[in-house]
Amino acid sequence: MITREECAALDAVDPLAAFRKEFALPDGVVYLDGNSLGALPARTPGRVRQVVEEEWGRELIRSWNEAGWFEQPYRLGRRIAPMIGAEPEEVVVCDTTSVNLFKVLTAALRLRPGRRTVLGDGAAFPTDLYIAEGVTALFEGARSVLVAPEELDRHLGGDVAAVVLSHVDYRTGELLDMPGITARVQAAGALMIWDVCHSVGALPVELGAAGADFAVGCTYKYLNGGPGSPAFLYVARRHLAAGPQQPLSGWFGHARPFAFEPGYDPKDGIGRFLTSSPSLLGQAALESSLDVWEQADLAAVRAKSLALTDLFISLVEGLDGIEVATPREHARRGSQVALRHADGYPVVQALIERGVIGDFRAPDLMRFGFTPLYLSHTDVWDAAQQLAEVLESGEWREERFSRRGEVT
Ligand SMILES: *Cc1c(COP(=O)(O)O)cnc(C)c1O
């Protein structure tokens, strides 16, 4: 078994080690929940304060033009584009993942008239399934059908308009074969929509190379944009050229929003997927985080992510009552490790009290996210050690660890 000293030696040669000081993490905490809410970049409070006090407080409405507020959804989209293998004009930042999925899925159904089935993964993050239900309810005869990704091919019939899948499974951390699945879906005449919430910032995502049609993703997980920070959407250039129609035709998607015309005339390009005034404080926090990301090499992030998840798996497998739910093969693993334990909820609460923050997803999964910009090999070693102690001592059986909050 690897020792803590050996982990410290790995940290000493870690090319990403310098990023740790870019994050304002509390002392005594090993934060393994960056896959749910990313940590606070040290530069973000100053940037948000500047936007509030100077751009809003002093410059007031002039900032729409002079501080680049109006342009910001596009600017942020251009900055996220290289992280997801997209062209700068194929991405825009706005709204939330759920709202953006509503927009792109509706646009996809309109691009496939005559086809009425949307396929989704029954084990997907439920908001994606709820949105698919909501969208199909608006199209006569349409329905959303839940299938396991490994059974997708059997369901790819002539009625399938679109398939919605998560690149990385939010529970198990399983990574799907984006190019292979996209090709099979498109060969069946359907459109492929990827949800990259759990892969953006965790590994290099290659939407363009895979030929994806649409994608959505959020920025408050691995991208560290802050709680509720705005999401993004991607539309392949070939679809943009055809003028896809999204249903939330608000004024920010209008070709001339400040002409205040009574009829809707969508912008050319990705801008037609905008709806409303951007949430500028959230976008400011995201932009400061992207300033950090811009210095990071995603290939190095991926290499370290795999090293950290390998390390954690090797240290915890065999612990009493633990079963590793995350695939061992690198090609099938995102940046989190999920462990099954019959009493996962109180075990995670006991760990949190010891300063190791993970989370729990029903019925029995303990989730641990590994964020290479602010975690070290020693952190991983310490977390595994704490988990072993929690299980050995049985302290998780104390009644207070079983009380559940609204958010698990
Ligand atoms: C986190 C997450 C979301 C979040 O949706 P919001 O509408 O932004 O709250 C959606 N889908 C997946 C797969 C997620 O992991």
The ligand as a Gaussian input file, in Angstrom:
#p B3LYP/6-31G(d) Opt

LIG

0 1
 C      -25.972000      19.487000     -12.189000
 C      -26.747000      18.962000     -13.345000
 C      -27.815000      19.675000     -13.879000
 C      -28.210000      20.979000     -13.245000
 O      -29.330000      21.568000     -13.804000
 P      -29.700000      23.074000     -13.456000
 O      -30.899000      23.309000     -14.285000
 O      -28.546000      23.942000     -13.865000
 O      -29.988000      23.169000     -11.997000
 C      -28.475000      19.146000     -14.979000
 N      -28.091000      17.972000     -15.530000
 C      -27.058000      17.259000     -15.037000
 C      -26.637000      15.970000     -15.672000
 C      -26.367000      17.727000     -13.925000
 O      -25.349000      17.023000     -13.438000

